Amino acid sequence: MINKIYILIFLLTLSNAHAEEVSCNNFKKSTIDYLKCKSNDLKKKTISSTTKMINETKTYQDKEWKKEKKKINKVKKKLLKDDNWR
């Protein structure tokens, strides 16, 4: 299960166009600075895509649950009204 999550995050980072592109070409590929640059770039892309996914999920849930929430609030009001009447 965790492997699937890592794969999903990795794929999202590859397809994410909203993250800032950082040029790591200034460093030689065998240096520590190059690896730090690449890891920071990957971290930024992962955070960006995860934040985007969370926000989309929240928006979807708010949209889908809006009608049901209204029904629940209506029933609550009715129950409170009936309790006060007695």
C-alpha positions as CSV (number, residue, x, y, z in Angstrom):
1,M,0.0,0.0,0.0
2,I,2.8,2.4,0.9
3,N,4.6,1.5,-2.3
4,K,1.5,2.5,-4.3
5,I,1.4,5.9,-2.5
6,Y,5.1,6.5,-3.3
7,I,4.5,5.6,-6.9
8,L,1.5,7.8,-7.1
9,I,3.4,10.8,-5.6
10,F,6.3,10.1,-8.0
11,L,4.0,10.1,-11.0
12,L,2.3,13.3,-9.9
13,T,5.7,15.0,-9.6
14,L,6.6,14.0,-13.1
15,S,3.3,15.4,-14.5
16,N,3.2,18.5,-12.4
17,A,3.7,21.7,-14.5
18,H,3.0,24.2,-11.7
19,A,6.2,23.7,-9.7
20,E,9.1,26.0,-10.4
21,E,11.8,24.6,-12.5
22,V,15.2,24.8,-10.9
23,S,18.3,24.4,-13.1
24,C,20.7,21.9,-11.7
25,N,22.8,22.0,-14.8
26,N,25.3,24.3,-13.1
27,F,26.6,21.4,-11.1
28,K,28.5,18.3,-12.2
29,K,26.2,15.2,-12.0
30,S,28.6,13.4,-9.7
31,T,28.7,16.1,-7.0
32,I,26.8,16.4,-3.8
33,D,25.5,19.9,-4.8
34,Y,23.9,18.4,-7.8
35,L,22.1,15.7,-5.7
36,K,21.0,18.3,-3.2
37,C,19.6,20.5,-6.0
38,K,17.7,17.5,-7.6
39,S,16.4,16.4,-4.2
40,N,15.1,19.9,-3.4
41,D,13.5,20.1,-6.8
42,L,11.8,16.8,-6.3
43,K,10.7,17.9,-2.8
44,K,9.1,21.1,-4.1
45,K,7.3,19.2,-6.9
46,T,6.0,16.6,-4.4
47,I,4.7,19.2,-2.0
48,S,3.1,21.2,-4.8
49,S,1.3,18.3,-6.3
50,T,0.2,16.9,-2.9
51,T,-1.1,20.3,-2.0
52,K,-3.0,20.5,-5.3
53,M,-4.4,17.1,-4.8
54,I,-5.6,17.9,-1.2
55,N,-7.2,21.1,-2.3
56,E,-9.0,19.3,-5.2
57,T,-10.2,16.6,-2.8
58,K,-11.6,19.2,-0.3
59,T,-13.4,21.1,-3.1
60,Y,-14.9,17.9,-4.4
61,Q,-16.1,16.8,-1.0
62,D,-17.6,20.2,-0.2
63,K,-19.4,20.1,-3.5
64,E,-20.7,16.6,-3.1
65,W,-21.7,16.8,0.6
66,K,-23.4,20.2,0.3
67,K,-26.9,18.8,-0.3
68,E,-26.6,16.2,2.4
69,K,-25.3,18.8,4.9
70,K,-28.3,20.9,4.2
71,K,-30.7,18.0,4.8
72,I,-28.9,17.2,8.1
73,N,-29.2,20.8,9.2
74,K,-32.9,20.9,8.3
75,V,-33.5,17.8,10.4
76,K,-31.5,19.2,13.3
77,K,-33.6,22.4,13.2
78,K,-36.8,20.4,13.1
79,L,-35.7,18.3,16.1
80,L,-34.7,21.3,18.1
81,K,-38.0,23.0,17.3
82,D,-40.0,19.9,18.4
83,D,-38.0,19.7,21.6
84,N,-38.7,23.4,22.5
85,W,-42.4,23.0,21.7
86,R,-42.9,20.4,24.5
